[in-house]
Amino acid sequence: MLWWPKRGDSVGEGDAGHSSVRWAVADYSGAAPDAVATGAIVPRQCGAIEPISSDRIAAALDRLDIRYIRDADGDLLAMWERHAVLFGIEGPVDEILVIRARPHATVPGDWAQRAYEAVNEWNHTRRFNKAYVGDLNDVGQLPIYSEVQWPLVAGVHEAQLVEFIECAVAVSECFVSWLHDEGALL
């Protein structure tokens, strides 16, 4: 997929100071490499790019057949057998999609060093999601988290939002499985 200014909206020499450029999204997945390189094909648009919202996240979760509940802050929470995933919007202007996973199991406080080593190993060998150790809770246990954040101040179209969520959910599952198996932490 490539991004470029739509025809008639590009900034040219006579458009100095013109900052309103609309963008189109092209799907070149079925095109021959020569056609893409020469611009011989006309791309189709993939949908409207709209601001992120809790309702749009909920629609994406529905599309992926992921059951969830909504909390008082508007965040969405989905639960699996060994972990939960929070889908929220953060940032100064509610523009950052945050997907945070937390295994149900916690780590004893005296295993802190082991927990930090496991989290560091995950972070050094994986691109998504980034893991961290939370603060001790009331019963002296350490929660473990993994998180991914996407700044979407420019908005996002529906297919991309679904793809972000699907990716984060899959990696969250891998993270929890890794903690139970190779990470030997839970």
N, C-alpha and C positions, 0 to 999 in steps of 0.2 A: 504494500500500500504506500502511496506517495501523497504528499500534500503540496499544493500549489495555489496561487491566487486564481479565483474564477475569472473568466474573461469579462472584460469591462470593469473589473474592480482592481486591476493591477496598478501599482504605483509607478508612473512613468516620469519622464523628465519634466513634463508640464504639471505634474501633480505634487510639487514640493509642498510639504506640510500636510498632505492628505494621509491620515493615519487609519482610516476605516477600510480595512481589507477583510473581505469574507473569504473563507477557505472551503474548498471542496475536498472530498475524500475519494480516491480512485481505487477500484479493486482490479488489480492486474493479475490475479491468481491464475486465470486461464489463458493469458495472452502469451504469445511467443516472445522470446527475449528481443528479437529484432524489432518487433512491433512496438515494444515498450521503449526501446532505445531511440527509435526514430519518431516516436509520438504518432504513429500511424493509426492508433486505435483511439476511440472516444470512450473515456471512462464513465462508469455509472456512479451515481452518488449512493452512499451507504446509509444515509439517514441524517436527521437533524442533530446538530450538536447543541445540547442543552445543559444548563447548570445541573450539578449534582444535587440530589435531594433524598431524604429518607424514603419518600414515596417511590422514587426511581429505583433505589436500592431494593425496596420491597418487591417491586415488579420484576426486577432481575432475579431475586431469590425465588419468586413464584415460577418464573420461566425455567429455572434450574431445578424446580421441584424440591427446594430446601425449605423445611418448615421452620418457623421462627416466632418469637414473641417480640413485642415492642415495649421498651421501658418508658418511664416517665419523661426521660430526656429526648425521646424519639429514636434512640439507638435500637438496633435490631440484634437479637441474640438467638443463635441456632445452637442446638445441643446434639452431640453425638455420644456414643457409649463411653469414650475415654476423654473427651474434651468438649469445650464450648468455644464458639467463635462469635465475637462481637463485631458488628458492622456499624460504623459511626461516621459522622462528619465533624471534622475539627478545623481549626485554623481561624485566623482573624476575621475572615468573611465567609466561614463555613464552606471552604473550597477544597479541603483535603479529605479524601476517602481513606479511612483508617480501618483496617481489618486486623483484629487482634485475637489470637487463639490462646487458650489457657487449658492445660491438662487438668482434669479433676484431681489427680493425685498431686501431692505436694512433697517437698523434701524436708527432712529434719534440719533444724537450724545448725546442728554441728556438722552437717554435710555441705556447708556453704562453699568451701574450697572446691570440692568435687563438682558442685553445681556450676560454679563459675568456669571450671575447666571444660565441662561438657558443653556449656553454652558457647564458649569461645571456639571449641572445635567445630560446632555447627556453623557458626558465623564465618569461620575461615574457609570452610569447604562448600558453602552454599551462597547463592546470590540472593534468593528470596526465602523465606521471610527472615528477618533478623530477630534473634532470640535474646532474652535478657532474664535476669533473676530479679524477682520482686522483693519487697521488704518483708521482714518477718511479720507473720500475722499474730493474732491474739493467743494462739496456742503454740507459738514457737516454730511454725512451719514456714518454709520459703515457697512461694508460688513461682512457677516458671511460665514465661510468656514467649510468644513469637508474634511479630507484627510486620505489616507492610503498609506503607503510606504512599498514596498517589496524589500529588497536587493537581487539581483539575480546575484551576481558576478560569481557563478558557472553555470549560465544559467538556462533555464527552457524549458520543452517540451511544445508543442502546447496545449495539453489538459489542462495542469495546468495554462497556461497563460490565456486561455479562461475562466477558472474557477475563477481566480483572478479578471478578469475584470467584469465578470457577478456578482460576489459577491459585488464588490465595487459599481457597478451601482445600484444594488438592495438596498444596504444600503444607498446610496446617496438619492434615492427616499424616503426611510423611514425617513431619517433625515429631508428633506425638508417638508414632510408631518407633521412630529412631530413639527417642528418649527411653522407651521401654525395652528396646533391643540393643542396638549397637552402642548407644549412649550410656546404657547401664545405669541410669539415674533413677528411673521410676519403677 
